[in-house]
Amino acid sequence: MSDTIPAAQHNPKSVHPLWHHDLHPSVKKHASGNALPNIFFGRAIHPTHAVLSHPTAGLKRWNSRHHRKNRHILETPTSGLLRAGRNVWMGLGHLTRLEYWNISWWVAVSFTLGSVVWVINGFIVFLPLANPRVPLDMSAAGWSAWVGATIFEVGAIMGVLEAWNRDDTANFGWGVETSLRARTRPSRDHEKSRIGNPKDSSSRTQDLDPDSDSGPADSDTGLEKPARRWKWFSADPKYWRELGFLAAAVQCAAATIFWISGFTGLPQIFDAIEPKPGLLDGVYWTPQVVGGSGFIVSSVLLMLETQHTWYKPALTSLGWHIAAWNIIGAVGFTLCGALGYAASASHGASYQSSLSTFWGGWAFLIGSVIQWYESVNSA
């Protein structure tokens, strides 16, 4: 399936009232929207998908996740290597690349490393309950939880930076949504096929290959993208209307609250608060419940970002599967805290609490590895 859309397959009347990206003068926006029902502020949130058209390129799909995740970049800027794998195995080979220039790569790698630590932590705390002959190493359990929570916090902060620094100009052609069966023909010209900001003044786009994902020819416009400054912080209210940023903000807040339990789980601190049930519940178990619940909300928002309607899964989207695995992981972490309230009084609750961390960590790891794959392969 190509990213080019026959004119009969879209409804030109289904245009969302909001739009937040610059478009080249020859590019027109047609259908657009998001998966949120109107009763859940659907009309107040910017579109997560749209149909754009150009006289030469025809109708093409755009989506906000690919836009934010830099999946429109088909060549590594530092080496010129193609980022579009011809098959899954070639795409897996891209995992060996160090895309230090790509904030989305840093986000994915951070959560992957953090998930590995949480799987190890889950194993440390669950094994003694599954096999009583194995002693529980409280020092290893406490320090691994703190390291995992800290790495998650770093990844969440990077996720917010990623959302703040997404391009203001809508990518067209090679930045569009494709299905898993899409046939791509990447070339070095793709990196040059950008549709510029109408306010810019001097670069040239390349001729369009009608069977490729590159942008339309427009060599006479004299448009150029100016260098963008990195944003460490932004108070621009437009971001609060973007599902991707809302998910990143909720995730960052949740990771910060969750980190409290990682800190209070350090051996000396935990030994001091463990004899005080009220304090233990308040500063150790509750942050896990609140933080884990926040991870669930964030993952649901990321899942909805990939969907066209709230009730129809986007099974061909890597982003949807990433969010689905993250929901499972978040449920596991939430259950760990919720069951922890009764852990001191019930062996069964303690067993299931530790087990929830273990399988929740694995779910996060699966989702993070898929996100890593997504970050090093263009759409």
Stockholm file with secondary structure:
# STOCKHOLM 1.0

chainA/1-379         MSDTIPAAQHNPKSVHPLWHHDLHPSVKKHASGNALPNIFFGRAIHPTHAVLSHPTAGLKRWNSRHHRKNRHILETPTSGLLRAGRNVWMGLGHLTRLEYWNISWWVAVSFTLGSVVWVINGFIVFLPLANPRVPLDMSAAGWSAWVGATIFEVGAIMGVLEAWNRDDTANFGWGVETSLRARTRPSRDHEKSRIGNPKDSSSRTQDLDPDSDSGPADSDTGLEKPARRWKWFSADPKYWRELGFLAAAVQCAAATIFWISGFTGLPQIFDAIEPKPGLLDGVYWTPQVVGGSGFIVSSVLLMLETQHTWYKPALTSLGWHIAAWNIIGAVGFTLCGALGYAASASHGASYQSSLSTFWGGWAFLIGSVIQWYESVNSA
#=GR chainA/1-379 SS CCSEECGGGSCTTCCCSCCCSBCCTTCEEEEEECSCCGGGTGGGSCCSEEEEEETTTEEEEEEHHHHHTTTTCCBCTTTCCBCCCSSHHHHHHGGGCCCTTCHHHHHHHHHHHHHHHHHHHHHHHHHHHHCTTSCCCHHHHHHHHHHHHHHHHHHHHHHHHHHHTSCSBCCCSTTSCCCTTCCCCCCGGGGGCCCCCTTCCCCCCCCCCTTSSCCCCCTTSCCCCCCCCCCSCCCCGGGGGCHHHHHHHHHHHHHHHHHHHHHHTSHHHHHHHTTCHHHHIIIIIHHHHHHHHHHHHHHHHHHHHHCSSTTSCCTTCHHHHHHHHHHHHHHHHHHHHHHHTTTTTCHHHHHHHHHHHHHHHHHHHHHHHHHHHHHTSCC
#=GC SS_cons         CCSEECGGGSCTTCCCSCCCSBCCTTCEEEEEECSCCGGGTGGGSCCSEEEEEETTTEEEEEEHHHHHTTTTCCBCTTTCCBCCCSSHHHHHHGGGCCCTTCHHHHHHHHHHHHHHHHHHHHHHHHHHHHCTTSCCCHHHHHHHHHHHHHHHHHHHHHHHHHHHTSCSBCCCSTTSCCCTTCCCCCCGGGGGCCCCCTTCCCCCCCCCCTTSSCCCCCTTSCCCCCCCCCCSCCCCGGGGGCHHHHHHHHHHHHHHHHHHHHHHTSHHHHHHHTTCHHHHIIIIIHHHHHHHHHHHHHHHHHHHHHCSSTTSCCTTCHHHHHHHHHHHHHHHHHHHHHHHTTTTTCHHHHHHHHHHHHHHHHHHHHHHHHHHHHHTSCC
//
